[in-house]
Amino acid sequence: LSNVGCALKIEDCYTLPDERSIINTVGTRRFEIIDKWNKDDYLVGKVKWLDDELPTTDEEIRYAGSLVHKLVHYVNHAKDHVRVLGALLKLQKGKKFPEVDNTPASWSRFSYWLCEMIALPDPQKSLLLKENSLTCLMERLISIIETRS
């Protein structure tokens, strides 16, 4: 069980004929698990909410925009970085990546999605997912991709 998670909003839910369900969700807010225990056969816990630090000045936004542009390039060329982005190759067959526009909020969604997709051991992944600064997160992702490819 990871110590970093994301609260989800259920967008829609479909029940299949065999009674399995397809549940479409959207992540709303990250959290870190501070403590966990079992209560009435359910795992419950205490969390600390993690808030994103998005770029705000024109200079920060320009720099962050250049970082996300580089990450999108790497994702679109995952075959050149198979060791670290190999899981993305499976997704490229008909599945969409998170939409990236020119807003820091979309860059944040894309970056945290990439954290989940990147080939790293769980403890390293948890450290990335705890990162609050979008710029620092994107710099670390680029460094991982460039040094492990």
C-alpha positions as CSV (number, residue, x, y, z in Angstrom):
1,L,0.0,0.0,0.0
2,S,1.5,3.3,-1.1
3,N,1.7,6.1,1.5
4,V,0.5,8.7,-1.1
5,G,-3.0,8.6,-2.7
6,C,-5.6,10.7,-4.4
7,A,-9.2,11.4,-3.5
8,L,-11.4,10.6,-6.4
9,K,-14.7,11.9,-7.8
10,I,-16.8,9.3,-9.5
11,E,-17.8,10.6,-13.0
12,D,-20.0,7.7,-14.0
13,C,-20.5,4.0,-13.3
14,Y,-21.6,1.1,-15.5
15,T,-22.6,-2.4,-14.4
16,L,-21.7,-5.1,-16.9
17,P,-24.0,-8.1,-17.5
18,D,-21.7,-10.3,-15.5
19,E,-22.1,-7.8,-12.5
20,R,-18.6,-6.3,-12.8
21,S,-18.5,-2.6,-12.8
22,I,-16.6,0.1,-14.8
23,I,-16.2,3.2,-12.7
24,N,-14.8,6.3,-14.4
25,T,-13.1,8.7,-11.9
26,V,-11.2,11.9,-11.8
27,G,-8.5,12.6,-9.2
28,T,-9.4,15.7,-7.1
29,R,-6.7,16.1,-4.4
30,R,-3.6,14.2,-3.3
31,F,-2.9,13.1,0.2
32,E,-0.3,11.4,2.3
33,I,-1.3,8.6,4.7
34,I,-0.1,9.5,8.2
35,D,-1.6,6.5,10.0
36,K,-3.8,3.5,9.1
37,W,-5.7,0.8,10.9
38,N,-8.5,-1.7,10.4
39,K,-12.0,-0.8,11.6
40,D,-15.0,-3.1,11.1
41,D,-13.0,-5.1,8.4
42,Y,-12.1,-1.8,6.5
43,L,-8.8,-0.1,6.2
44,V,-9.1,3.4,7.4
45,G,-6.6,6.1,8.2
46,K,-5.5,9.6,8.9
47,V,-4.3,11.7,6.0
48,K,-2.5,15.0,5.3
49,W,-3.7,16.8,2.2
50,L,-1.0,17.7,-0.3
51,D,-1.6,21.0,-2.1
52,D,0.1,21.8,-5.4
53,E,2.4,24.7,-5.7
54,L,1.7,26.0,-9.3
55,P,3.8,28.6,-11.0
56,T,2.4,32.1,-10.8
57,T,4.7,34.6,-12.3
58,D,5.1,35.0,-16.0
59,E,8.7,33.8,-15.8
60,E,7.7,30.7,-13.7
61,I,4.9,29.9,-16.1
62,R,7.2,30.2,-19.1
63,Y,9.8,27.9,-17.5
64,A,7.2,25.4,-16.4
65,G,5.7,25.4,-19.9
66,S,9.1,24.5,-21.4
67,L,9.4,21.6,-18.9
68,V,6.0,20.2,-19.7
69,H,6.7,20.6,-23.4
70,K,9.8,18.4,-22.9
71,L,7.9,15.8,-20.9
72,V,5.1,15.6,-23.5
73,H,7.8,15.1,-26.2
74,Y,9.3,12.2,-24.1
75,V,5.9,10.6,-23.7
76,N,5.1,10.9,-27.4
77,H,8.5,9.3,-28.1
78,A,8.4,6.6,-25.3
79,K,9.9,4.0,-27.6
80,D,13.2,6.0,-27.3
81,H,13.0,5.7,-23.5
82,V,11.8,2.1,-23.0
83,R,13.6,1.4,-19.7
84,V,11.7,4.1,-17.9
85,L,8.7,4.8,-20.1
86,G,8.0,1.3,-21.3
87,A,4.5,1.2,-19.8
88,L,3.5,4.1,-22.0
89,L,4.0,2.0,-25.1
90,K,1.1,-0.2,-24.1
91,L,-1.1,2.9,-23.6
92,Q,-0.2,4.4,-27.0
93,K,-2.3,1.7,-28.7
94,G,-5.6,3.6,-28.7
95,K,-5.6,5.1,-25.2
96,K,-5.3,8.8,-24.5
97,F,-2.9,10.6,-22.3
98,P,-4.2,13.3,-20.0
99,E,-5.0,16.5,-21.9
100,V,-2.2,19.1,-21.7
101,D,-3.1,22.6,-22.6
102,N,-1.4,25.9,-21.7
103,T,-2.6,25.9,-18.0
104,P,-0.5,25.0,-15.0
105,A,-3.4,22.9,-13.7
106,S,-3.3,20.6,-16.8
107,W,0.5,20.4,-16.5
108,S,0.0,19.3,-12.9
109,R,-2.5,16.5,-13.8
110,F,-0.2,15.3,-16.6
111,S,2.9,15.3,-14.4
112,Y,1.3,13.3,-11.6
113,W,-0.1,10.9,-14.1
114,L,3.4,10.4,-15.5
115,C,4.6,9.8,-12.0
116,E,2.3,6.8,-11.9
117,M,3.3,5.5,-15.3
118,I,7.1,5.8,-14.9
119,A,9.0,2.6,-14.2
120,L,10.3,3.2,-10.6
121,P,10.2,1.3,-7.4
122,D,7.3,2.3,-5.2
123,P,9.4,4.1,-2.5
124,Q,10.9,6.4,-5.2
125,K,7.5,6.8,-6.8
126,S,6.0,7.9,-3.5
127,L,8.7,10.5,-3.1
128,L,7.8,11.9,-6.5
129,L,4.1,11.9,-5.7
130,K,4.6,13.8,-2.5
131,E,6.4,16.7,-4.4
132,N,4.2,19.8,-4.0
133,S,6.2,22.1,-6.4
134,L,5.1,21.4,-10.0
135,T,8.3,22.8,-11.3
136,C,10.5,20.6,-9.1
137,L,8.4,17.6,-10.0
138,M,8.8,18.2,-13.7
139,E,12.5,18.8,-13.3
140,R,12.9,15.5,-11.4
141,L,10.8,13.6,-14.0
142,I,13.0,14.9,-16.8
143,S,16.2,14.0,-14.9
144,I,14.9,10.4,-14.3
145,I,14.0,10.0,-17.9
146,E,17.3,11.4,-19.2
147,T,19.5,9.5,-16.8
148,R,17.7,6.1,-17.1
149,S,17.1,6.0,-20.9
